Amino acid sequence: MTGSRIDFDSAKVQVSTRNDKVKADEDGNEFHPFVAWMHYKEQAGFDANGNPVYRWRNKSKTFGADVNTENKAKRAASKWLRQLREDQEAAEARVAEREAEEERARQEQEAIRAAEASPLVPDYVDEFVETYRGSNGAIEESTRQTYRATAKHIRDGFGGVRLAKLTPKMIDEWLSTEAERFSCSIVSKDYRLMLLACRFAVRDGLLDESPCKGVVAPKGYEPRLNALTPTSRDELVNELRRWRPTAVRTAAFVALYMGLREQEICALRWRDVDLKRRTLNVERAIGRGKGGDYEKAPKSKNSKRQLIIPESLVAPLRERRAAMRSELKALEIRKSADEFDQLFVIGTTDGRFRSPNYIGKQWSVLADNLGFVGTQGCVCTFHDLRHSFASTAIANDVDVKTVQSSLGHSSAATTMDLYASPDERAKRQAAEVMDRALEPRQAEVIEFDPSGTDPR
């Protein structure tokens, strides 16, 4: 509403009697009625620069015989003004609702068009199988042939389904049907290929979130943690030290050295980081809702925690802080110490946080290009850096309760279930310990006397 919108903030109301008008009450007595006069600004449109243009207008309300005193007239004028405001707000609400409905309809149509333009699930999986490079940039042809055979099962199950319309329920039902036809091993392969293809569809921007999320893995198949190998850990740390202090570089350092989730890292503000005392407070996380990403409480009450910053992580954090200050200076933006502390550690200089999805995609490209491979032989995701922290800590004799506290797990049992399996080095150490423990002690050699006489 532009042409008749009353600016009530500028409105002025006065009451008086209309000496130019005479009315008669029910008894025929003549009287001069009270009238309320409102002087107000009305929005008449916009100028060439898009600024609203106003004009002054007048509006009046003449009251009946029941309003026969000035006080009654003032109360009636207030009621009249309130009614005008409510009527206008109701009208604007109807317009807003209509516009919102039109926008929802437009978005639904766009979503329908986008879904219709989305590739068919089997076509995308087939293309993925032929183009997938694997963890080392190439895969054996025999492996690719196995993927092709598995892809046929996906084609049988999702022949006419668009990728954008694929849902967890559809995958669940498909796996149930597969379990009735094939062995557990084959169904597990079906699941793994679907899981991998959907992960890459998210990376490629064809899906906002993998439809495999929340799907119960087939019985007999338990996803194994793809933590970095010791060699890959060393390579990654050396590589990160050579990078500029970007958001993804800082996030990778924090995940690897402290085990934070990407949602927690994205929510860190500089006020949460005390480099002098070397403490870091995990107070919030970034979640995803219907309206997009938003700031929220951590995953659980145990996720809200204070951690000690490793000495090796202090320098990367200082570099990130210095880079953000330099960027603010280049933009000629001045911020007080308190204002700077409100900025997100891996966020933007205008105060916005970065999405965990953004960090995940940025990391995926880097890890894929640099070939950071985990213990399962595939390229590590950003979340695998958290697994790497935990596996490294457990393998180097950090007690489980401390690792649990660092990770924000609800119980030590959760930590043990996930990370109790020792790595190759730990297994060798255990073997050496048993060698030393069970090695017979040197004893005095006594010759056997067949006569039975004790030589002593």
Summary of the structure (lengths in Angstrom):
residues: 456
radius of gyration: 35.7
end to end distance: 118.0
largest distance: 153.2
contacts: 1226
relative contact order: 0.07
helix: 51%
strand: 15%
